Amino acid sequence: MTNQPTGGATFRDYLELTKPRLSLLSVLTAMVGYFSARPPSNPGKLTLLLIGTSLAAGGVAALNQWMEHDTDAQMKRTANRPIPTGKVPTGTAFVIGWVMCIVSLFILFAKVDKLAAFFTLLTIISYLGWYTPAKKTSRWSTEIGAIAGAFPPLIGWSAAEGGVSALGWILFGVLFFWQVPHFMAVAWTYRKEYSAVHFPMLPVRDESGHWVAWWSLVNCMALVVVSILPVVLGLASKAYGVAAVLCGAWFLWRAVAFLRRDARDPMARKLFFASIAYLPILLCALVADRLLVP
């Protein structure tokens, strides 16, 4: 049950309302899309893109916490968030979230690119209108959330190019397939908490973890295939391809280890940490390749 508002919220409490680490991932992947498109130098547009995507990510996070404050209060890993603790009132979170989202859409539509604003709107709608409610009703909520979480590279690519070409959609695929094993590892680790609030996701339904591990492996394999496509299509060099293969092999190794029933819990944590390392290495390799290789 949500605590009564206590007042005296600090800047840190409002910052936490925006889920800064998760929001930063959205902003950075939007930047990956932008720079991978190799746009001409335009510091003004880049700055406005940064502001717009940051506001959208923070606003969506605040509204997500507003929508889920009851269940957040029941789980140990989320009970200390600003709304369950009463530091930020629900009404304040609602207003802050929508103001950030609306300002973001205005900036991106009027000053950056209309298609980028459209993909931002799709992110807001899919995350709040589809993924968040689905967590309480659907086994496929993780995959639905992965769709919403894969839009930021398209926002950045659109801002750079005014459209989305093949590599932009490949980045969408990379983000989508990466999120599934990443979140399966998280959800398996916290499956008891998710079960307590009746979230019917796969790690809750699959008590042995057998299908959780196999589904993680299948998506890891798909991720490796998609990550190599830039080389196959002539959009990146062989140097990037080597990095993609090596990183992918390491990630696959961790996903295979997750299949071990006798060590599933520690392997889930190792898979999670591997996913945290894999994504920035792969994306940095791609951006560097696109910017430095003729």
TIVOBA-185742 format. One record per residue (C-alpha): residue number from 1; residue in three letters; x, y, z. Coordinates in steps of 0.5 Angstrom, whole numbers. Layout:
N
@i:NUM	aa:ALA	X:X	Y:Y	Z:Z
...
***
This chain:
294
@i:1	aa:MET	X:0	Y:0	Z:0
@i:2	aa:THR	X:3	Y:7	Z:-2
@i:3	aa:ASN	X:5	Y:11	Z:4
@i:4	aa:GLN	X:2	Y:18	Z:5
@i:5	aa:PRO	X:5	Y:24	Z:2
@i:6	aa:THR	X:11	Y:26	Z:7
@i:7	aa:GLY	X:13	Y:33	Z:3
@i:8	aa:GLY	X:20	Y:35	Z:3
@i:9	aa:ALA	X:22	Y:32	Z:-3
@i:10	aa:THR	X:29	Y:33	Z:-5
@i:11	aa:PHE	X:32	Y:34	Z:-12
@i:12	aa:ARG	X:34	Y:27	Z:-12
@i:13	aa:ASP	X:27	Y:25	Z:-11
@i:14	aa:TYR	X:25	Y:28	Z:-17
@i:15	aa:LEU	X:31	Y:25	Z:-21
@i:16	aa:GLU	X:29	Y:18	Z:-18
@i:17	aa:LEU	X:22	Y:19	Z:-21
@i:18	aa:THR	X:25	Y:20	Z:-28
@i:19	aa:LYS	X:29	Y:13	Z:-27
@i:20	aa:PRO	X:36	Y:16	Z:-29
@i:21	aa:ARG	X:39	Y:10	Z:-31
@i:22	aa:LEU	X:34	Y:7	Z:-35
@i:23	aa:SER	X:33	Y:14	Z:-39
@i:24	aa:LEU	X:40	Y:15	Z:-40
@i:25	aa:LEU	X:40	Y:8	Z:-44
@i:26	aa:SER	X:34	Y:11	Z:-48
@i:27	aa:VAL	X:38	Y:17	Z:-49
@i:28	aa:LEU	X:44	Y:14	Z:-51
@i:29	aa:THR	X:41	Y:9	Z:-56
@i:30	aa:ALA	X:38	Y:15	Z:-59
@i:31	aa:MET	X:45	Y:18	Z:-60
@i:32	aa:VAL	X:47	Y:12	Z:-63
@i:33	aa:GLY	X:42	Y:12	Z:-68
@i:34	aa:TYR	X:44	Y:19	Z:-70
@i:35	aa:PHE	X:51	Y:18	Z:-70
@i:36	aa:SER	X:51	Y:12	Z:-74
@i:37	aa:ALA	X:47	Y:16	Z:-80
@i:38	aa:ARG	X:53	Y:20	Z:-80
@i:39	aa:PRO	X:49	Y:27	Z:-81
@i:40	aa:PRO	X:53	Y:33	Z:-82
@i:41	aa:SER	X:55	Y:37	Z:-76
@i:42	aa:ASN	X:49	Y:41	Z:-73
@i:43	aa:PRO	X:51	Y:42	Z:-66
@i:44	aa:GLY	X:44	Y:46	Z:-65
@i:45	aa:LYS	X:40	Y:40	Z:-67
@i:46	aa:LEU	X:44	Y:35	Z:-63
@i:47	aa:THR	X:43	Y:39	Z:-57
@i:48	aa:LEU	X:35	Y:40	Z:-58
@i:49	aa:LEU	X:35	Y:32	Z:-60
@i:50	aa:LEU	X:39	Y:31	Z:-53
@i:51	aa:ILE	X:34	Y:35	Z:-49
@i:52	aa:GLY	X:28	Y:32	Z:-53
@i:53	aa:THR	X:29	Y:25	Z:-52
@i:54	aa:SER	X:32	Y:26	Z:-45
@i:55	aa:LEU	X:25	Y:30	Z:-43
@i:56	aa:ALA	X:21	Y:24	Z:-46
@i:57	aa:ALA	X:25	Y:18	Z:-43
@i:58	aa:GLY	X:24	Y:22	Z:-36
@i:59	aa:GLY	X:17	Y:23	Z:-37
@i:60	aa:VAL	X:15	Y:16	Z:-39
@i:61	aa:ALA	X:19	Y:14	Z:-33
@i:62	aa:ALA	X:15	Y:18	Z:-28
@i:63	aa:LEU	X:8	Y:16	Z:-31
@i:64	aa:ASN	X:10	Y:9	Z:-31
@i:65	aa:GLN	X:12	Y:10	Z:-23
@i:66	aa:TRP	X:5	Y:14	Z:-23
@i:67	aa:MET	X:1	Y:8	Z:-26
@i:68	aa:GLU	X:5	Y:3	Z:-22
@i:69	aa:HIS	X:6	Y:6	Z:-15
@i:70	aa:ASP	X:1	Y:1	Z:-12
@i:71	aa:THR	X:5	Y:-5	Z:-14
@i:72	aa:ASP	X:12	Y:-2	Z:-13
@i:73	aa:ALA	X:10	Y:-1	Z:-6
@i:74	aa:GLN	X:9	Y:-9	Z:-5
@i:75	aa:MET	X:16	Y:-10	Z:-8
@i:76	aa:LYS	X:22	Y:-10	Z:-4
@i:77	aa:ARG	X:26	Y:-7	Z:-10
@i:78	aa:THR	X:22	Y:-2	Z:-12
@i:79	aa:ALA	X:19	Y:0	Z:-5
@i:80	aa:ASN	X:24	Y:6	Z:-4
@i:81	aa:ARG	X:22	Y:9	Z:-10
@i:82	aa:PRO	X:19	Y:17	Z:-9
@i:83	aa:ILE	X:12	Y:15	Z:-10
@i:84	aa:PRO	X:11	Y:9	Z:-5
@i:85	aa:THR	X:15	Y:12	Z:0
@i:86	aa:GLY	X:11	Y:18	Z:0
@i:87	aa:LYS	X:16	Y:23	Z:-2
@i:88	aa:VAL	X:13	Y:25	Z:-9
@i:89	aa:PRO	X:5	Y:25	Z:-9
@i:90	aa:THR	X:2	Y:22	Z:-14
@i:91	aa:GLY	X:-1	Y:28	Z:-17
@i:92	aa:THR	X:5	Y:31	Z:-18
@i:93	aa:ALA	X:8	Y:25	Z:-21
@i:94	aa:PHE	X:3	Y:25	Z:-26
@i:95	aa:VAL	X:3	Y:33	Z:-28
@i:96	aa:ILE	X:11	Y:32	Z:-28
@i:97	aa:GLY	X:11	Y:26	Z:-33
@i:98	aa:TRP	X:6	Y:29	Z:-38
@i:99	aa:VAL	X:9	Y:36	Z:-38
@i:100	aa:MET	X:16	Y:33	Z:-40
@i:101	aa:CYS	X:13	Y:29	Z:-45
@i:102	aa:ILE	X:9	Y:34	Z:-48
@i:103	aa:VAL	X:15	Y:39	Z:-48
@i:104	aa:SER	X:19	Y:34	Z:-51
@i:105	aa:LEU	X:14	Y:32	Z:-57
@i:106	aa:PHE	X:14	Y:40	Z:-58
@i:107	aa:ILE	X:21	Y:41	Z:-59
@i:108	aa:LEU	X:22	Y:35	Z:-63
@i:109	aa:PHE	X:17	Y:36	Z:-68
@i:110	aa:ALA	X:18	Y:44	Z:-68
@i:111	aa:LYS	X:25	Y:44	Z:-68
@i:112	aa:VAL	X:28	Y:37	Z:-70
@i:113	aa:ASP	X:25	Y:33	Z:-74
@i:114	aa:LYS	X:17	Y:31	Z:-75
@i:115	aa:LEU	X:19	Y:23	Z:-76
@i:116	aa:ALA	X:23	Y:23	Z:-70
@i:117	aa:ALA	X:17	Y:26	Z:-66
@i:118	aa:PHE	X:13	Y:21	Z:-69
@i:119	aa:PHE	X:17	Y:15	Z:-66
@i:120	aa:THR	X:18	Y:19	Z:-60
@i:121	aa:LEU	X:10	Y:19	Z:-59
@i:122	aa:LEU	X:10	Y:12	Z:-61
@i:123	aa:THR	X:15	Y:10	Z:-55
@i:124	aa:ILE	X:10	Y:14	Z:-50
@i:125	aa:ILE	X:4	Y:11	Z:-53
@i:126	aa:SER	X:7	Y:4	Z:-53
@i:127	aa:TYR	X:10	Y:4	Z:-46
@i:128	aa:LEU	X:5	Y:7	Z:-42
@i:129	aa:GLY	X:-1	Y:5	Z:-46
@i:130	aa:TRP	X:1	Y:-2	Z:-48
@i:131	aa:TYR	X:7	Y:-5	Z:-44
@i:132	aa:THR	X:5	Y:-2	Z:-37
@i:133	aa:PRO	X:-2	Y:-5	Z:-37
@i:134	aa:ALA	X:1	Y:-12	Z:-40
@i:135	aa:LYS	X:5	Y:-13	Z:-35
@i:136	aa:LYS	X:-1	Y:-15	Z:-31
@i:137	aa:THR	X:-5	Y:-19	Z:-36
@i:138	aa:SER	X:0	Y:-22	Z:-41
@i:139	aa:ARG	X:6	Y:-27	Z:-41
@i:140	aa:TRP	X:8	Y:-23	Z:-47
@i:141	aa:SER	X:9	Y:-16	Z:-43
@i:142	aa:THR	X:17	Y:-17	Z:-44
@i:143	aa:GLU	X:17	Y:-17	Z:-51
@i:144	aa:ILE	X:12	Y:-12	Z:-52
@i:145	aa:GLY	X:16	Y:-7	Z:-47
@i:146	aa:ALA	X:22	Y:-9	Z:-52
@i:147	aa:ILE	X:18	Y:-6	Z:-58
@i:148	aa:ALA	X:18	Y:0	Z:-54
@i:149	aa:GLY	X:25	Y:0	Z:-52
@i:150	aa:ALA	X:27	Y:-1	Z:-59
@i:151	aa:PHE	X:25	Y:6	Z:-61
@i:152	aa:PRO	X:30	Y:11	Z:-59
@i:153	aa:PRO	X:35	Y:9	Z:-65
@i:154	aa:LEU	X:30	Y:11	Z:-70
@i:155	aa:ILE	X:28	Y:17	Z:-66
@i:156	aa:GLY	X:36	Y:19	Z:-67
@i:157	aa:TRP	X:36	Y:16	Z:-74
@i:158	aa:SER	X:30	Y:20	Z:-76
@i:159	aa:ALA	X:33	Y:27	Z:-73
@i:160	aa:ALA	X:40	Y:25	Z:-77
@i:161	aa:GLU	X:37	Y:23	Z:-84
@i:162	aa:GLY	X:29	Y:25	Z:-84
@i:163	aa:GLY	X:28	Y:18	Z:-85
@i:164	aa:VAL	X:30	Y:11	Z:-83
@i:165	aa:SER	X:34	Y:7	Z:-88
@i:166	aa:ALA	X:36	Y:-1	Z:-87
@i:167	aa:LEU	X:42	Y:0	Z:-81
@i:168	aa:GLY	X:37	Y:4	Z:-77
@i:169	aa:TRP	X:32	Y:-2	Z:-77
@i:170	aa:ILE	X:38	Y:-6	Z:-76
@i:171	aa:LEU	X:39	Y:-2	Z:-69
@i:172	aa:PHE	X:32	Y:-3	Z:-68
@i:173	aa:GLY	X:33	Y:-10	Z:-68
@i:174	aa:VAL	X:39	Y:-10	Z:-64
@i:175	aa:LEU	X:35	Y:-7	Z:-58
@i:176	aa:PHE	X:29	Y:-11	Z:-59
@i:177	aa:PHE	X:33	Y:-18	Z:-58
@i:178	aa:TRP	X:38	Y:-15	Z:-53
@i:179	aa:GLN	X:32	Y:-13	Z:-48
@i:180	aa:VAL	X:29	Y:-20	Z:-48
@i:181	aa:PRO	X:35	Y:-24	Z:-45
@i:182	aa:HIS	X:37	Y:-18	Z:-41
@i:183	aa:PHE	X:30	Y:-18	Z:-38
@i:184	aa:MET	X:29	Y:-25	Z:-37
@i:185	aa:ALA	X:35	Y:-25	Z:-33
@i:186	aa:VAL	X:32	Y:-20	Z:-28
@i:187	aa:ALA	X:26	Y:-23	Z:-28
@i:188	aa:TRP	X:28	Y:-29	Z:-26
@i:189	aa:THR	X:32	Y:-26	Z:-21
@i:190	aa:TYR	X:26	Y:-23	Z:-18
@i:191	aa:ARG	X:21	Y:-28	Z:-20
@i:192	aa:LYS	X:18	Y:-28	Z:-13
@i:193	aa:GLU	X:17	Y:-21	Z:-12
@i:194	aa:TYR	X:13	Y:-21	Z:-19
@i:195	aa:SER	X:9	Y:-27	Z:-17
@i:196	aa:ALA	X:7	Y:-23	Z:-11
@i:197	aa:VAL	X:4	Y:-18	Z:-15
@i:198	aa:HIS	X:1	Y:-23	Z:-20
@i:199	aa:PHE	X:5	Y:-21	Z:-26
@i:200	aa:PRO	X:4	Y:-27	Z:-31
@i:201	aa:MET	X:11	Y:-26	Z:-34
@i:202	aa:LEU	X:14	Y:-32	Z:-37
@i:203	aa:PRO	X:19	Y:-33	Z:-31
@i:204	aa:VAL	X:13	Y:-33	Z:-26
@i:205	aa:ARG	X:9	Y:-38	Z:-30
@i:206	aa:ASP	X:15	Y:-42	Z:-32
@i:207	aa:GLU	X:17	Y:-45	Z:-25
@i:208	aa:SER	X:23	Y:-49	Z:-27
@i:209	aa:GLY	X:26	Y:-44	Z:-31
@i:210	aa:HIS	X:27	Y:-48	Z:-37
@i:211	aa:TRP	X:23	Y:-44	Z:-42
@i:212	aa:VAL	X:26	Y:-38	Z:-39
@i:213	aa:ALA	X:33	Y:-40	Z:-41
@i:214	aa:TRP	X:31	Y:-43	Z:-48
@i:215	aa:TRP	X:27	Y:-37	Z:-50
@i:216	aa:SER	X:33	Y:-32	Z:-47
@i:217	aa:LEU	X:38	Y:-37	Z:-52
@i:218	aa:VAL	X:34	Y:-36	Z:-58
@i:219	aa:ASN	X:33	Y:-29	Z:-57
@i:220	aa:CYS	X:41	Y:-28	Z:-56
@i:221	aa:MET	X:42	Y:-32	Z:-63
@i:222	aa:ALA	X:37	Y:-28	Z:-66
@i:223	aa:LEU	X:41	Y:-22	Z:-63
@i:224	aa:VAL	X:48	Y:-24	Z:-66
@i:225	aa:VAL	X:45	Y:-25	Z:-73
@i:226	aa:VAL	X:42	Y:-18	Z:-73
@i:227	aa:SER	X:48	Y:-15	Z:-70
@i:228	aa:ILE	X:52	Y:-18	Z:-76
@i:229	aa:LEU	X:48	Y:-16	Z:-82
@i:230	aa:PRO	X:51	Y:-9	Z:-82
@i:231	aa:VAL	X:57	Y:-13	Z:-85
@i:232	aa:VAL	X:53	Y:-17	Z:-89
@i:233	aa:LEU	X:50	Y:-11	Z:-92
@i:234	aa:GLY	X:56	Y:-7	Z:-93
@i:235	aa:LEU	X:54	Y:-2	Z:-88
@i:236	aa:ALA	X:60	Y:-3	Z:-83
@i:237	aa:SER	X:67	Y:-6	Z:-84
@i:238	aa:LYS	X:70	Y:-13	Z:-82
@i:239	aa:ALA	X:73	Y:-10	Z:-76
@i:240	aa:TYR	X:66	Y:-8	Z:-73
@i:241	aa:GLY	X:64	Y:-15	Z:-75
@i:242	aa:VAL	X:70	Y:-18	Z:-71
@i:243	aa:ALA	X:67	Y:-14	Z:-65
@i:244	aa:ALA	X:60	Y:-17	Z:-66
@i:245	aa:VAL	X:62	Y:-24	Z:-67
@i:246	aa:LEU	X:67	Y:-24	Z:-61
@i:247	aa:CYS	X:61	Y:-20	Z:-56
@i:248	aa:GLY	X:56	Y:-24	Z:-59
@i:249	aa:ALA	X:60	Y:-31	Z:-57
@i:250	aa:TRP	X:61	Y:-29	Z:-50
@i:251	aa:PHE	X:54	Y:-27	Z:-49
@i:252	aa:LEU	X:51	Y:-33	Z:-52
@i:253	aa:TRP	X:56	Y:-37	Z:-48
@i:254	aa:ARG	X:53	Y:-34	Z:-42
@i:255	aa:ALA	X:46	Y:-35	Z:-45
@i:256	aa:VAL	X:48	Y:-43	Z:-45
@i:257	aa:ALA	X:50	Y:-43	Z:-38
@i:258	aa:PHE	X:43	Y:-40	Z:-36
@i:259	aa:LEU	X:40	Y:-47	Z:-39
@i:260	aa:ARG	X:44	Y:-50	Z:-33
@i:261	aa:ARG	X:38	Y:-52	Z:-28
@i:262	aa:ASP	X:43	Y:-53	Z:-22
@i:263	aa:ALA	X:46	Y:-46	Z:-23
@i:264	aa:ARG	X:40	Y:-42	Z:-26
@i:265	aa:ASP	X:40	Y:-37	Z:-20
@i:266	aa:PRO	X:48	Y:-35	Z:-21
@i:267	aa:MET	X:48	Y:-36	Z:-28
@i:268	aa:ALA	X:42	Y:-31	Z:-29
@i:269	aa:ARG	X:46	Y:-26	Z:-25
@i:270	aa:LYS	X:52	Y:-27	Z:-30
@i:271	aa:LEU	X:47	Y:-27	Z:-36
@i:272	aa:PHE	X:45	Y:-20	Z:-33
@i:273	aa:PHE	X:52	Y:-17	Z:-32
@i:274	aa:ALA	X:54	Y:-20	Z:-39
@i:275	aa:SER	X:48	Y:-16	Z:-42
@i:276	aa:ILE	X:50	Y:-10	Z:-39
@i:277	aa:ALA	X:57	Y:-10	Z:-42
@i:278	aa:TYR	X:55	Y:-13	Z:-49
@i:279	aa:LEU	X:51	Y:-7	Z:-51
@i:280	aa:PRO	X:55	Y:-1	Z:-50
@i:281	aa:ILE	X:61	Y:-5	Z:-53
@i:282	aa:LEU	X:57	Y:-7	Z:-59
@i:283	aa:LEU	X:54	Y:0	Z:-60
@i:284	aa:CYS	X:61	Y:4	Z:-59
@i:285	aa:ALA	X:64	Y:-1	Z:-64
@i:286	aa:LEU	X:59	Y:1	Z:-69
@i:287	aa:VAL	X:59	Y:8	Z:-68
@i:288	aa:ALA	X:66	Y:8	Z:-68
@i:289	aa:ASP	X:66	Y:4	Z:-75
@i:290	aa:ARG	X:61	Y:9	Z:-78
@i:291	aa:LEU	X:65	Y:15	Z:-76
@i:292	aa:LEU	X:72	Y:13	Z:-77
@i:293	aa:VAL	X:72	Y:8	Z:-83
@i:294	aa:PRO	X:71	Y:11	Z:-90
***
